Amino acid sequence: MGRIFRWFSRPLLAVQDSEKAHARSLLLLRLFSSNPFSRSLLRFLYKPKRNLNIQCFGMEYNHPFGLAAGMDKRAEALRGWESIGLAFSEIGGVTMLEQTGNPKPRMFRNGRDRALVNRMGFNNPGSEKVAIRLNQVGKQTIPVWANLGKSKVTALSDAKDDYSTSLERLWPYIDLFVVNVSSPNTPGLRELQHGDHLKEILDACILKNEACAKQHNGKTKPLLIKVAPDLTTSELELIIDTAITCKIDGIVATNTTLERPNETDKIYQEQGGCSGSPLKSQSTAMIHHIYSYTNGKLPIVGVGGIMNSDDAWEKITAGATLLQAYAGFVFEGPSLSKSIVNGLHRKLQQSEFDTIADAVGSAHQ
Ligand SMILES: Cc1cc2nc3c(=O)[nH]c(=O)nc-3n(C[C@H](O)[C@H](O)[C@H](O)COP(=O)(O)O)c2cc1C
């Protein structure tokens, strides 16, 4: 099936505007996963047959590979992600207020480098509408995470209310929250990664999380922070220190980068964050650093340039327990999860490890 995507669908998508191609693919997945017959067909074609069970954040995952934020901002195709074999999905970024994002065009592709540049700017319907949507679609069979961003009009000093309001609205429907202070496309957002801002936001989210748990007679949901790959080592270490002080459950590494592999291609002259293959080693280096700085005590979700099982294994051995991709789905299509999970299974058999959990961080031994 991967070949069919490479020969037919990829060339067709490549001649379309990136954002339109994205919207059409999402619509197709939504339609295909909306009835039991076509869902079974998707599962038959794309769902990995192997289980690589792994426990993380108090939940059981069938394997370590899930959907990165940004692909399904409105929670449109939730059933589709499970049907094509992902172990979890992350919806959003969702902000407190509905917003249209930056002017179009704002998403660009370079097929040769398998790179994307985007400056979407958190286009999303806002957390109130997303909560209604999640209520309508009901409980999913795989964990659903939410990526929380800040509304553009909210001042940095009020960011804590923006994040914690979205958390409260989405709480009943979401299994885990990612506080995203690392998107490069909302002015000033990355400043929230530093100093008092970050602690204020995390404290507000923790308080709201506890209040929601009490109100719903449940347990608090895991809370993660997503970091930028462009941080200096000392900036990253300060964020990790804050995360540990606030008892945050884990780190997502990384968001898109402001760096460019070269200046020759015109998409690299576009403003925004770059992802896909050019980001791979930068994000893996951050995973290595977080793992060694925390002695492997803080679970890491590895994302950035995962296109195949070699890339996935590299991130796991660097220290990531779970993995995500965005660009990989754009360039490799829906068979990505199957090829990654089957490849990881083979790598495990060839290694000295019995489980994926045993392999996490093994490059540090
Ligand atoms: C078009 C687009 C939109 C994105 N939107 C978000 C977002 O809303 N929140 C977020 O945390 N990351 C967002 N990301 C970043 C991805 O989740 C991921 O961290 C990044 O693309 C690196 O992974 P990849 O190389 O597999 O694409 C977006 C990426 C792209 C390409």
The ligand as a Tripos MOL2 file, in Angstrom:
@<TRIPOS>MOLECULE
LIG
   31    33     1     0     0
SMALL
NO_CHARGES

@<TRIPOS>ATOM
      1 C1          1.4700   22.4530    9.3160 C.3       1 LIG1
      2 C2          1.9660   22.1470   10.7060 C.ar      1 LIG1
      3 C3          1.2340   22.5740   11.7950 C.ar      1 LIG1
      4 C4          1.6940   22.3130   13.0990 C.ar      1 LIG1
      5 N1          0.9350   22.7260   14.1650 N.ar      1 LIG1
      6 C5          1.3780   22.4640   15.4240 C.ar      1 LIG1
      7 C6          0.6050   22.8540   16.5530 C.ar      1 LIG1
      8 O1         -0.4840   23.3950   16.4310 O.2       1 LIG1
      9 N2          1.1140   22.6050   17.7890 N.ar      1 LIG1
     10 C7          2.3260   21.9780   17.9630 C.ar      1 LIG1
     11 O2          2.7600   21.7720   19.0950 O.2       1 LIG1
     12 N3          3.0490   21.5640   16.9120 N.ar      1 LIG1
     13 C8          2.6170   21.7890   15.6570 C.ar      1 LIG1
     14 N4          3.3620   21.3770   14.5930 N.ar      1 LIG1
     15 C9          4.6620   20.7030   14.8290 C.3       1 LIG1
     16 C10         4.5280   19.1740   14.7870 C.3       1 LIG1
     17 O3          3.6650   18.7000   15.7790 O.3       1 LIG1
     18 C11         5.9110   18.5190   14.9890 C.3       1 LIG1
     19 O4          6.4150   18.8580   16.2600 O.3       1 LIG1
     20 C12         6.9190   18.9810   13.9300 C.3       1 LIG1
     21 O5          6.3100   19.0840   12.6770 O.3       1 LIG1
     22 C13         8.0940   18.0010   13.8260 C.3       1 LIG1
     23 O6          7.6610   16.7280   13.4240 O.3       1 LIG1
     24 P1          7.7700   16.1850   11.9080 P.3       1 LIG1
     25 O7          9.1890   16.3920   11.4950 O.co2     1 LIG1
     26 O8          7.3490   14.7520   12.0020 O.co2     1 LIG1
     27 O9          6.8370   17.0090   11.0750 O.co2     1 LIG1
     28 C14         2.9250   21.6210   13.2920 C.ar      1 LIG1
     29 C15         3.6540   21.1840   12.1770 C.ar      1 LIG1
     30 C16         3.1840   21.4360   10.9010 C.ar      1 LIG1
     31 C17         4.0060   20.9530    9.7270 C.3       1 LIG1
@<TRIPOS>BOND
     1     1     2 1
     2     2     3 ar
     3     2    30 ar
     4     3     4 ar
     5     4     5 ar
     6     4    28 ar
     7     5     6 ar
     8     6     7 ar
     9     6    13 1
    10     7     8 2
    11     7     9 ar
    12     9    10 ar
    13    10    11 2
    14    10    12 ar
    15    12    13 ar
    16    13    14 ar
    17    14    15 1
    18    14    28 ar
    19    15    16 1
    20    16    17 1
    21    16    18 1
    22    18    19 1
    23    18    20 1
    24    20    21 1
    25    20    22 1
    26    22    23 1
    27    23    24 1
    28    24    25 2
    29    24    26 1
    30    24    27 1
    31    28    29 ar
    32    29    30 ar
    33    30    31 1
@<TRIPOS>SUBSTRUCTURE
     1 LIG1         1 GROUP 0 **** ****
